[in-house]
């Protein structure tokens, strides 16, 4: 007879999903508003160096796409902290 014990075990990702779900509750402050992470400010010189480094990358470099995504996240964080 085949055992069905495996049918009742949680998938390996279930504990991780539960932890992530529970930590979402920790994202709000005591007044009920979302807690926004701080936005790191970069000097104009640092921004120029970063732009020069990005320009030196080959066309279609994945890092450029990732930097674009990072810029969107920074903009969203700025809106969140207002």
C-alpha positions, 0 to 999 in steps of 0.5 A: 500500500502506498503511503500518503504521508507526503501529501500532508507535508508543507512545501519547503517554501512554506516557512519562508512564505510565512515569515515574509508574510508576518514581517509585512506587519512590521512594516507599519509604524505605531501610527499606522503609516508605512515606515519608509527606508532612508534615501542615501544622498550622493554628492554631485561628484559621486553621481558624475563618477557613477554616470561615467562608469555606466556610460563605459559599459557595453550597450545592453549591459544588465547593470544599466537596467538594474540601475534604472530599476534602482532609480525608480525605487529611490523615487518611490522611497522619496514619495513614501517619506513625505 
